[in-house]
Amino acid sequence: MTFKRCFPPVVDAHTRVLILGSLPGEVSLAHGQYYAHKQNKFFHLVGDIIEQDLVAMDYPTRLNTLLENHIGLWDVVQEAQRTGSLDSRIRNHASNDLNVLIETLPNLVAIAFNGGTAEKIGMRALGETADRYRIVRLPSSSPAYAVVSYQAKLAGWRVLREYLAA
């Protein structure tokens, strides 16, 4: 089992909402892109929230559009051993230093976790810093979390809208 590593954060000084996943899956790692698996609904969900067709955009444009809409992106796991893409298979992980990143985000108001594993690891990494922000647990956008319909996931993700308005 080899170590898998996360990608750099996608943030800027205008980021109001930071969405944190766990660790990129195999397809994402192979493409060097967040949420590259065609069945992952991340870009569909965020696109519906900001009313832009992120799925139709090329990857750099997607990331720029996230930033233009004050949305940042990163993962809670810096590196870990994992066979396959399931969060349940993450072993021997090292967490990202979320607090160091957050200190560079003066407009941050909410931290959203894309799924339960991201929340569990992320809340531990944040510690008391979590008390300074709105914390949102989002239904996972992963295809492995298919028991929840897209519409139900979208209902959970819509809460982010209130934090995006300046």
Secondary structure as GFF3:
##gff-version 3
##sequence-region A 1 166
A	DSSP	beta_strand	3	5	.	.	.	ID=ss1
A	DSSP	beta_strand	17	21	.	.	.	ID=ss2
A	DSSP	alpha_helix	26	31	.	.	.	ID=ss3
A	DSSP	alpha_helix	42	50	.	.	.	ID=ss4
A	DSSP	three_ten_helix	54	56	.	.	.	ID=ss5
A	DSSP	alpha_helix	59	68	.	.	.	ID=ss6
A	DSSP	beta_strand	71	75	.	.	.	ID=ss7
A	DSSP	beta_strand	77	81	.	.	.	ID=ss8
A	DSSP	three_ten_helix	87	89	.	.	.	ID=ss9
A	DSSP	beta_strand	91	95	.	.	.	ID=ss10
A	DSSP	alpha_helix	98	102	.	.	.	ID=ss11
A	DSSP	beta_strand	110	114	.	.	.	ID=ss12
A	DSSP	alpha_helix	116	126	.	.	.	ID=ss13
A	DSSP	three_ten_helix	127	132	.	.	.	ID=ss14
A	DSSP	beta_strand	134	138	.	.	.	ID=ss15
A	DSSP	three_ten_helix	143	145	.	.	.	ID=ss16
A	DSSP	alpha_helix	150	157	.	.	.	ID=ss17
A	DSSP	three_ten_helix	158	160	.	.	.	ID=ss18
A	DSSP	alpha_helix	161	164	.	.	.	ID=ss19
###
